[in-house]
């Protein structure tokens, strides 16, 4: 695991335990690193940010599939095939 946070915002694990919602809101939509023993333990993100990240990952997978299939041989399809 990384020893430095991959975000500009962080809170201690004890701060997070006291008020998780405040920790997430302090991130202003960005990920917040929760720090324990001097290193990131986990990241918390608001729902909208997480959903956006998942959509972007889906898009990247689709792009990779398209690129992978670009050189596949073509074959004719007629209405009889449907």
VEXDREN-2710 file (C-alpha; in Angstrom, 1 decimal):
% VEXDREN-2710
k/r/px/py/pz
1/UNK/0.0/0.0/0.0
2/UNK/1.1/3.5/-0.7
3/UNK/2.6/5.5/2.2
4/UNK/1.5/8.9/1.0
5/UNK/-2.1/9.8/0.2
6/UNK/-3.2/10.0/-3.4
7/UNK/-5.4/13.0/-2.7
8/UNK/-4.9/16.5/-1.2
9/UNK/-7.5/15.9/1.5
10/UNK/-7.0/13.6/4.5
11/UNK/-8.4/13.1/8.0
12/UNK/-7.2/10.9/10.9
13/UNK/-9.0/7.7/11.5
14/UNK/-10.2/9.1/14.9
15/UNK/-11.6/12.2/13.2
16/UNK/-13.4/9.9/10.7
17/UNK/-14.8/7.8/13.5
18/UNK/-16.1/10.9/15.3
19/UNK/-18.0/12.3/12.3
20/UNK/-17.8/10.4/9.0
21/UNK/-20.1/12.7/7.2
22/UNK/-18.1/15.8/8.1
23/UNK/-15.0/14.0/6.8
24/UNK/-16.6/13.2/3.4
25/UNK/-18.1/16.7/3.2
26/UNK/-14.6/18.2/3.8
27/UNK/-13.5/16.6/0.6
28/UNK/-15.9/18.8/-1.4
29/UNK/-16.6/16.0/-3.8
30/UNK/-13.1/14.6/-3.9
31/UNK/-11.7/11.5/-2.3
32/UNK/-10.6/11.9/1.3
33/UNK/-7.7/9.7/2.6
34/UNK/-8.3/8.3/6.1
35/UNK/-5.0/8.1/7.8
36/UNK/-4.0/5.6/10.5
37/UNK/-0.5/5.0/11.8
38/UNK/0.8/7.7/9.5
39/UNK/-0.4/6.1/6.2
40/UNK/-3.6/5.9/4.2
41/UNK/-5.9/3.1/5.5
42/UNK/-8.7/3.7/3.0
43/UNK/-10.3/6.4/0.9
44/UNK/-13.8/7.6/1.2
45/UNK/-15.7/9.3/-1.6
46/UNK/-19.1/10.8/-1.9
47/UNK/-21.7/8.8/-3.8
48/UNK/-21.7/11.0/-6.9
49/UNK/-17.9/10.7/-7.2
50/UNK/-18.0/7.0/-6.8
51/UNK/-20.7/6.5/-9.4
52/UNK/-18.8/8.8/-11.8
53/UNK/-15.6/6.7/-11.2
54/UNK/-17.5/3.5/-12.0
55/UNK/-19.0/5.0/-15.2
56/UNK/-15.5/6.0/-16.3
57/UNK/-14.2/2.5/-15.7
58/UNK/-17.0/1.1/-17.7
59/UNK/-16.2/3.5/-20.5
60/UNK/-12.5/2.4/-20.4
61/UNK/-13.5/-1.2/-20.6
62/UNK/-15.7/-0.5/-23.6
63/UNK/-13.0/1.4/-25.3
64/UNK/-10.6/-1.5/-24.7
65/UNK/-13.1/-3.9/-26.2
66/UNK/-13.6/-1.7/-29.3
67/UNK/-9.8/-1.4/-29.8
68/UNK/-9.4/-5.2/-29.3
69/UNK/-12.1/-6.0/-31.9
70/UNK/-11.0/-3.4/-34.5
71/UNK/-9.0/-5.9/-36.5
72/UNK/-11.5/-8.8/-36.2
73/UNK/-12.5/-10.1/-39.6
74/UNK/-15.7/-8.8/-41.0
75/UNK/-18.5/-11.0/-42.2
76/UNK/-21.7/-10.1/-44.0
77/UNK/-25.0/-10.1/-42.1
78/UNK/-28.2/-10.3/-44.0
79/UNK/-31.7/-9.9/-42.6
80/UNK/-32.0/-13.8/-42.8
81/UNK/-29.3/-14.0/-40.1
82/UNK/-31.5/-12.0/-37.7
END
